[in-house]
Amino acid sequence: MATEGQIAKSNRKPKFSSRKVRRCWRCGRQHGYMRDFELCRICFRELANRGEIPGIRKSSW
């Protein structure tokens, strides 16, 4: 989990656009981030399994 300082730093506007850090809005994790949902893979899976993300359901075939 990200510290408050890391989250605050990533919220500031960077000097160059390539330095932008995208973080999960729930836990602050920066790796395994999905831009479409603004979530990390772990939080995405938790919310999807609970059915809290509209249009997402667990696949089975």
JOBEL-V343156 format. One record per residue. N is the residue number from 1. RES is the residue in three letters. OMEGA is omega in degrees with one decimal (NA if undefined). Layout:
BEGIN
n: (N/N)
res: (RES/RES)
omega: (OMEGA/OMEGA)
END
This chain:
BEGIN
n: (1/2/3/4/5/6/7/8/9/10/11/12/13/14/15/16/17/18/19/20/21/22/23/24/25/26/27/28/29/30/31/32/33/34/35/36/37/38/39/40/41/42/43/44/45/46/47/48/49/50/51/52/53/54/55/56/57/58/59/60/61)
res: (MET/ALA/THR/GLU/GLY/GLN/ILE/ALA/LYS/SER/ASN/ARG/LYS/PRO/LYS/PHE/SER/SER/ARG/LYS/VAL/ARG/ARG/CYS/TRP/ARG/CYS/GLY/ARG/GLN/HIS/GLY/TYR/MET/ARG/ASP/PHE/GLU/LEU/CYS/ARG/ILE/CYS/PHE/ARG/GLU/LEU/ALA/ASN/ARG/GLY/GLU/ILE/PRO/GLY/ILE/ARG/LYS/SER/SER/TRP)
omega: (-177.4/176.9/179.7/179.5/178.6/179.3/179.1/179.8/-178.9/177.9/178.6/178.5/-178.6/178.3/178.4/-175.6/-179.6/179.2/-179.2/179.2/178.4/-178.0/175.2/-178.2/179.8/-172.2/179.2/-179.0/-178.8/178.2/-178.4/-175.4/176.2/-176.6/-177.1/-175.8/-176.5/-178.9/170.7/-175.6/-177.1/178.8/177.6/-178.5/179.3/-178.5/-179.6/179.4/178.0/179.5/-176.8/176.1/-177.4/176.8/-179.2/174.6/-178.3/-178.2/172.0/179.5/NA)
END
